[in-house]
């Protein structure tokens, strides 16, 4: 069988492949490395958009699509019956958790304002001091999966009060249900979004969600842009009542004339939370394990069910 991967560097990172498995690099769908017959396992590029999904229709023997991203929203309705879709759950935990903690610290300690002052060559002590702090904050993590757990572990040493929320409550783990958000939001100083993008989560951060957040609260979105309704987000942030740190937006990329760019209470990064130097070694370790499982007829891990 043939395995197609998107990077030449991935070949060495896969580890040993079973006999009978041929690994080839597909960098341009218009110029495949070999005929499409017998391609059983395909790894699309990291953060590939909906355009990339068209290739699944051209691979008659395809059995597995292994993503390098934790989110599978672009692929869920595009994978034919009989093809297993797997995400990269676990691969992005450390990088995304680092981004979330960095974003919280940066906003609460006024680093964006200080960076702007540095660009103006201004000593801005009087402008920003005293800053806020993370210590003692009540942090609400919406999305209690592997990334949410990693964020919680990294925030715990800051003496914060953590509350985890999942689609359904898990009382034995201390995880609350998403239906409790209206009661939980008013008590949170920091709200972190780490949910997958599904029909249930699309637009969940709407006018009512934002209005329920307490004055001075910080919203951190490291999930997907459409989890928040952009007009509602812009309107609430424009009041200055809350602040935000956003690694994802809707639309994405964000147009140059979009109001989010110029809001002083918004820290904006271009979907870089998972884009770190350690990504490919971690990702291809997973791919290699999946290829070996598939070749041996064993069950794959990280199969996408109900959208995630």
Backbone torsions as a table, in degrees:
resi	resn	phi	psi	omega
1	UNK	NA	160.1	179.5
2	UNK	-110.6	143.3	174.7
3	UNK	-119.1	125.8	176.7
4	UNK	-106.1	128.4	177.5
5	UNK	-125.0	161.0	-171.8
6	UNK	-91.5	-8.7	-176.3
7	UNK	-133.5	138.5	176.6
8	UNK	-60.9	-36.5	-179.2
9	UNK	-63.4	-22.9	-178.7
10	UNK	-68.5	-24.0	-177.0
11	UNK	-59.1	-47.5	-179.3
12	UNK	-73.5	-24.8	-176.4
13	UNK	-81.3	-14.3	-177.5
14	UNK	-68.3	-26.3	-170.7
15	UNK	84.1	-166.9	-177.3
16	UNK	-70.1	133.6	176.1
17	UNK	-105.7	150.2	-176.2
18	UNK	-67.5	157.6	174.6
19	UNK	-57.1	141.8	178.8
20	UNK	88.3	-3.9	179.0
21	UNK	-101.9	126.4	177.2
22	UNK	-111.6	123.4	179.6
23	UNK	-99.9	126.2	179.2
24	UNK	-129.3	155.1	-176.6
25	UNK	-104.3	122.5	176.2
26	UNK	-109.0	108.2	178.5
27	UNK	-104.2	-23.1	-179.2
28	UNK	-136.4	111.9	-179.0
29	UNK	-56.7	-25.4	179.0
30	UNK	-76.3	-12.8	-179.4
31	UNK	-132.7	73.1	-178.2
32	UNK	-64.5	149.7	-178.0
33	UNK	-71.0	-15.6	179.9
34	UNK	-164.6	172.5	175.1
35	UNK	-56.9	151.7	-173.0
36	UNK	-73.1	-16.0	-179.8
37	UNK	-60.0	140.1	175.6
38	UNK	72.2	13.3	169.3
39	UNK	-80.2	107.0	-174.9
40	UNK	-101.6	-22.5	-171.4
41	UNK	-137.6	120.1	-176.8
42	UNK	-126.2	133.5	176.3
43	UNK	-113.6	105.7	177.2
44	UNK	-70.4	164.2	177.6
45	UNK	-62.8	154.2	175.8
46	UNK	-60.8	133.4	-179.6
47	UNK	59.8	28.6	175.9
48	UNK	-61.9	137.6	-178.8
49	UNK	-83.6	-173.3	-177.2
50	UNK	-63.7	-25.3	179.1
51	UNK	-60.6	-34.9	-177.2
52	UNK	-67.4	-23.6	-176.5
53	UNK	-67.4	-18.2	-178.1
54	UNK	-61.3	-25.3	-176.8
55	UNK	-65.0	-25.0	-178.4
56	UNK	-60.4	-28.2	-179.2
57	UNK	-76.2	-14.2	-177.4
58	UNK	-101.1	3.1	-177.9
59	UNK	-113.6	92.7	-171.2
60	UNK	-66.7	-23.9	-176.9
61	UNK	-104.8	10.8	-175.0
62	UNK	-63.4	135.5	178.4
63	UNK	-121.9	-28.2	-175.3
64	UNK	-138.2	133.4	166.3
65	UNK	-113.1	114.8	179.6
66	UNK	-106.6	112.5	-179.2
67	UNK	-81.4	154.3	172.2
68	UNK	-96.6	-1.4	179.9
69	UNK	-106.3	157.1	176.3
70	UNK	-78.0	-29.2	179.3
71	UNK	-88.9	139.9	-177.8
72	UNK	-120.8	14.4	-170.9
73	UNK	-60.4	-32.6	-178.7
74	UNK	-74.1	-13.3	-170.7
75	UNK	-112.6	-19.0	-169.6
76	UNK	-54.6	-44.8	-177.0
77	UNK	-94.8	7.9	-176.0
78	UNK	-111.4	-8.9	-178.1
79	UNK	-89.6	125.0	-176.2
80	UNK	-65.0	157.6	173.6
81	UNK	-56.1	140.4	179.9
82	UNK	91.6	-9.2	176.8
83	UNK	-103.7	128.6	-179.9
84	UNK	-88.3	126.9	176.6
85	UNK	-100.8	125.8	179.2
86	UNK	-123.3	139.8	176.3
87	UNK	-100.8	-178.0	-177.4
88	UNK	-104.6	42.2	179.3
89	UNK	-55.0	130.5	-179.6
90	UNK	99.4	-30.6	-177.8
91	UNK	-65.6	-37.8	-172.4
92	UNK	-97.9	3.7	-176.5
93	UNK	-55.6	-54.1	-175.8
94	UNK	-65.3	-42.4	-176.5
95	UNK	-67.7	-45.9	-178.8
96	UNK	-68.3	-37.9	176.9
97	UNK	-62.8	-39.9	176.3
98	UNK	-61.1	-42.8	-180.0
99	UNK	-61.6	-44.4	-178.2
100	UNK	-61.0	-47.5	-179.5
101	UNK	-64.1	-41.3	178.1
102	UNK	-61.8	-43.6	-179.5
103	UNK	-63.2	-42.7	179.2
104	UNK	-63.3	-49.3	179.4
105	UNK	-60.2	-43.6	-177.5
106	UNK	-62.4	-45.0	-178.7
107	UNK	-69.8	-45.3	-176.9
108	UNK	-69.5	-30.4	178.9
109	UNK	-95.4	11.2	171.8
110	UNK	63.8	31.0	179.3
111	UNK	-62.4	-38.6	177.1
112	UNK	-59.0	-44.3	178.2
113	UNK	-63.8	-38.6	179.3
114	UNK	-68.9	-35.4	177.0
115	UNK	-66.3	-38.7	177.0
116	UNK	-66.0	-38.1	178.1
117	UNK	-66.4	-38.2	177.4
118	UNK	-61.0	-42.4	179.3
119	UNK	-62.3	-28.1	178.0
120	UNK	-89.6	-2.2	-176.6
121	UNK	59.9	43.3	-179.8
122	UNK	-114.2	134.9	175.1
123	UNK	-83.7	102.1	-164.4
124	UNK	-99.5	29.2	-178.4
125	UNK	-56.1	-50.1	-177.3
126	UNK	-65.7	-26.4	-178.8
127	UNK	-72.1	-37.6	-171.1
128	UNK	-114.2	-24.2	-173.8
129	UNK	-84.1	142.0	-4.6
130	UNK	-79.3	144.4	177.8
131	UNK	-85.2	171.7	171.2
132	UNK	-75.5	179.0	179.5
133	UNK	-147.0	161.4	179.6
134	UNK	-82.1	-35.5	-176.1
135	UNK	-51.7	127.5	176.7
136	UNK	84.4	-2.5	-178.1
137	UNK	-70.6	151.0	173.7
138	UNK	-96.3	113.0	-173.5
139	UNK	-110.1	125.6	178.7
140	UNK	-107.8	114.9	-179.8
141	UNK	-101.8	112.4	-178.2
142	UNK	-96.3	100.3	-173.5
143	UNK	126.4	95.6	-172.6
144	UNK	-102.3	38.2	175.9
145	UNK	-85.8	-156.2	-174.8
146	UNK	-68.2	-35.9	178.3
147	UNK	-70.5	-42.4	177.4
148	UNK	-59.2	-40.8	177.7
149	UNK	-64.2	-39.6	178.7
150	UNK	-65.9	-38.9	176.8
151	UNK	-63.6	-45.6	-179.8
152	UNK	-58.8	-41.9	-179.3
153	UNK	-63.6	-36.2	-177.9
154	UNK	-80.3	-23.2	178.7
155	UNK	-86.6	-23.8	-175.6
156	UNK	-53.5	-40.8	-179.9
157	UNK	-65.2	-12.0	179.3
158	UNK	-85.6	8.0	179.2
159	UNK	58.5	45.3	176.0
160	UNK	-95.4	164.3	174.7
161	UNK	-101.7	112.0	-172.3
162	UNK	-100.3	136.5	171.3
163	UNK	-130.2	126.7	-179.3
164	UNK	-104.6	140.8	-179.5
165	UNK	-128.3	134.8	176.7
166	UNK	-128.1	175.4	-179.6
167	UNK	-56.5	-42.0	174.3
168	UNK	-127.2	148.6	-177.6
169	UNK	-66.0	146.4	173.2
170	UNK	-127.9	80.2	-172.8
171	UNK	-56.1	-34.6	-178.7
172	UNK	-67.6	-19.2	178.6
173	UNK	-106.1	1.0	-178.4
174	UNK	75.0	18.9	-179.0
175	UNK	-96.3	129.5	-179.1
176	UNK	-89.8	161.4	179.4
177	UNK	-88.8	153.3	-177.4
178	UNK	-63.4	-23.6	178.3
179	UNK	-66.4	-14.5	179.5
180	UNK	-89.2	-1.8	-176.4
181	UNK	-55.1	-42.6	179.5
182	UNK	-55.9	-29.9	179.0
183	UNK	-86.5	-26.7	-175.5
184	UNK	-87.2	-33.3	-174.6
185	UNK	-59.6	-42.8	-177.5
186	UNK	-63.2	-19.1	-178.9
187	UNK	-97.3	1.0	-174.8
188	UNK	-97.2	134.7	173.0
189	UNK	-83.8	-32.0	-179.2
190	UNK	-134.0	130.7	177.5
191	UNK	-118.7	118.5	-177.0
192	UNK	-108.8	125.5	179.7
193	UNK	-98.5	119.7	179.7
194	UNK	-137.6	27.2	-178.3
195	UNK	-84.2	152.6	171.9
196	UNK	-71.2	157.2	176.6
197	UNK	-86.3	112.3	177.4
198	UNK	-134.8	178.0	176.8
199	UNK	-60.5	-29.3	-178.1
200	UNK	-80.1	-28.0	-176.8
201	UNK	-99.5	-14.9	180.0
202	UNK	-61.0	122.3	179.3
203	UNK	73.5	15.5	-177.8
204	UNK	-65.6	-29.3	176.4
205	UNK	-88.6	89.7	-177.2
206	UNK	-116.0	-166.3	-178.0
207	UNK	-57.5	-42.7	-177.9
208	UNK	-68.7	-41.3	178.1
209	UNK	-59.2	-49.6	-177.1
210	UNK	-67.3	-38.7	179.3
211	UNK	-65.2	-27.0	-179.9
212	UNK	-77.1	-16.1	179.0
213	UNK	-71.7	144.3	-176.7
214	UNK	-72.3	157.0	176.2
215	UNK	-58.9	134.1	178.8
216	UNK	84.4	1.3	-178.0
217	UNK	-72.6	158.9	179.3
218	UNK	-114.7	127.4	175.2
219	UNK	-102.4	127.3	-178.9
220	UNK	-119.5	118.9	-179.6
221	UNK	-112.9	107.0	173.7
222	UNK	-118.7	23.0	-178.8
223	UNK	-95.9	-101.1	174.3
224	UNK	-139.7	147.6	-177.0
225	UNK	-54.8	-46.8	-176.9
226	UNK	-68.5	-4.1	172.2
227	UNK	-62.0	-28.4	177.2
228	UNK	-108.1	141.6	173.3
229	UNK	-80.2	111.9	-172.1
230	UNK	-58.6	-46.0	178.5
231	UNK	-58.0	-39.6	178.7
232	UNK	-67.5	-39.8	-179.8
233	UNK	-64.7	-46.2	179.5
234	UNK	-61.0	-44.6	-178.0
235	UNK	-62.5	-42.4	-178.3
236	UNK	-71.3	-41.6	179.6
237	UNK	-67.2	-30.9	-180.0
238	UNK	-64.4	-22.8	178.0
239	UNK	-75.8	-19.8	-176.8
240	UNK	79.7	4.8	-176.1
241	UNK	-71.8	-34.9	176.9
242	UNK	-127.8	171.4	175.5
243	UNK	-126.8	172.2	-176.7
244	UNK	-147.6	152.3	168.4
245	UNK	-127.2	118.5	-170.9
246	UNK	-124.1	122.1	171.5
247	UNK	-99.3	-11.3	-178.8
248	UNK	-134.6	148.4	-178.5
249	UNK	-141.4	168.2	173.1
250	UNK	-135.9	106.9	10.8
251	UNK	-80.2	170.3	178.1
252	UNK	-142.5	126.2	-0.1
253	UNK	-63.9	154.8	-179.5
254	UNK	-76.6	128.5	178.8
255	UNK	-58.8	149.5	-175.6
256	UNK	-61.8	-26.1	-177.5
257	UNK	-95.8	11.7	-177.8
258	UNK	-73.6	139.5	-177.0
259	UNK	-63.3	-23.4	-179.8
260	UNK	-60.9	-29.7	-178.1
261	UNK	-59.8	-37.4	-169.6
262	UNK	-101.8	4.2	-179.1
263	UNK	-77.0	125.2	-176.8
264	UNK	-68.5	-18.0	-179.6
265	UNK	-97.2	16.3	-179.3
266	UNK	-122.6	126.9	169.5
267	UNK	-101.1	122.3	-172.9
268	UNK	-123.5	126.1	174.5
269	UNK	-125.4	152.4	-170.5
270	UNK	-88.3	61.5	176.8
271	UNK	55.1	52.9	-176.1
272	UNK	-110.3	3.3	-173.1
273	UNK	-55.6	-39.8	-178.2
274	UNK	-95.7	-1.8	-174.1
275	UNK	-90.8	83.3	-179.0
276	UNK	-126.6	165.7	-176.6
277	UNK	-65.2	-24.7	-179.8
278	UNK	-84.2	-0.7	-176.1
279	UNK	-60.5	-54.8	-172.7
280	UNK	-64.0	-43.8	175.6
281	UNK	-58.1	-42.7	179.2
282	UNK	-67.0	-43.3	-176.6
283	UNK	-64.1	-44.8	-176.9
284	UNK	-76.5	-20.7	169.4
285	UNK	-62.1	-42.3	177.3
286	UNK	-64.6	-46.1	-179.7
287	UNK	-58.8	-45.7	179.4
288	UNK	-59.2	-43.4	178.5
289	UNK	-62.8	-41.0	-179.4
290	UNK	-66.4	-40.8	177.6
291	UNK	-61.1	-44.1	179.7
292	UNK	-65.5	-38.9	176.5
293	UNK	-62.0	-47.3	-176.8
294	UNK	-63.4	-44.2	-179.6
295	UNK	-63.4	-29.8	-179.5
296	UNK	-88.7	-0.5	-178.9
297	UNK	75.5	20.3	-179.7
298	UNK	-92.9	161.5	-180.0
299	UNK	-66.8	139.2	177.0
300	UNK	-82.3	154.6	174.8
301	UNK	-99.3	164.7	176.3
302	UNK	62.9	26.3	175.1
303	UNK	-64.3	135.5	-177.1
304	UNK	-82.2	123.5	-179.7
305	UNK	-130.3	131.5	-179.6
306	UNK	57.5	35.7	173.5
307	UNK	93.2	-8.7	179.1
308	UNK	-161.2	NA	NA
